[in-house]
Amino acid sequence: MSTIWIHYARPRPHWYGLEEAEQAARQVEWRAVAEHSIAAGALCLGRYHIRGQQDFETVEIWRFLDAEAAFAHWSALTQLGYGEFNSFANNIGLSMEGSP
């Protein structure tokens, strides 16, 4: 059963206090998590800039093989300090294909 993960985010104010090299290094680490998830069968359906009245700046939509894979992806990001530098909200949904 596939799982959809919807991730909303915006940088926290102290993100902008980091040197550009530190920002770039963190983004490389976070991209490596995405690449690892993709290699394991996940699919990033897109990253979008949010316009209008919203608390967040971006939304990413992912499809994972199961909820455990989505959790592993998020856990890897948080271990690398992602939540320290980004405000976020996550939604997760399981495929209803085959359900009445």
C-alpha positions in Angstrom: 0.0 0.0 0.0 1.6 3.3 -1.0 1.8 6.3 1.2 1.6 10.0 0.3 3.6 12.4 2.5 2.8 16.2 2.2 5.5 18.4 3.7 5.0 22.1 4.3 8.0 24.2 5.3 9.5 27.6 5.7 12.9 28.6 7.1 13.1 29.7 10.7 14.7 33.1 11.3 18.0 31.8 12.5 18.5 29.9 9.1 19.3 33.3 7.6 22.0 33.9 10.3 24.0 31.0 9.0 26.9 31.6 6.6 26.1 30.7 3.0 28.6 27.8 3.2 26.8 26.3 6.2 23.4 26.7 4.5 24.8 24.9 1.4 26.3 22.1 3.4 23.1 21.4 5.2 21.1 21.5 1.9 23.6 18.9 0.5 22.9 16.7 3.5 19.2 17.0 3.2 19.3 16.3 -0.6 21.3 13.2 0.2 18.4 12.0 2.3 16.1 12.6 -0.6 18.4 10.7 -3.0 18.6 7.8 -0.6 14.8 7.7 -0.3 14.4 7.8 -4.1 16.9 5.0 -4.5 14.8 3.0 -2.0 11.7 3.4 -4.2 10.2 6.8 -3.1 9.1 9.3 -5.7 9.1 13.1 -5.2 6.0 14.3 -7.0 7.1 17.9 -6.8 8.2 20.8 -4.7 6.0 23.9 -5.0 6.2 27.5 -3.8 3.0 28.5 -2.0 1.3 31.7 -2.9 -1.4 33.5 -1.0 -2.5 33.2 2.6 -0.4 30.4 4.1 1.9 29.8 7.0 4.5 28.1 4.9 6.7 28.9 1.9 6.9 25.5 0.2 5.1 22.2 -0.1 6.7 18.9 -1.2 4.6 15.9 -2.1 6.2 12.4 -1.9 5.0 8.9 -2.6 6.6 6.2 -0.5 6.2 2.4 -0.6 4.8 2.5 2.9 4.4 4.6 6.0 7.6 3.2 7.5 9.6 4.4 4.5 8.1 7.9 5.0 8.9 7.8 8.7 12.5 6.8 7.9 12.9 9.7 5.5 11.6 12.2 8.0 13.7 10.7 10.8 16.8 11.0 8.7 16.1 14.7 8.0 15.4 15.5 11.7 18.7 13.7 12.7 20.5 16.2 10.4 18.9 19.2 12.1 16.2 19.9 9.5 13.6 20.8 12.2 16.0 23.1 13.9 16.2 25.4 10.8 12.7 24.9 9.4 9.2 25.4 10.6 7.1 22.6 9.2 3.9 20.6 9.1 3.5 17.1 7.7 0.5 15.1 6.5 0.5 11.5 5.6 -2.1 9.4 3.8 -2.4 5.8 2.8 -3.6 4.7 -0.6 -7.2 3.8 -0.8 -6.9 1.9 -4.0 -8.9 -1.3 -3.8 -11.0 0.1 -0.9 -14.8 0.1 -1.3 
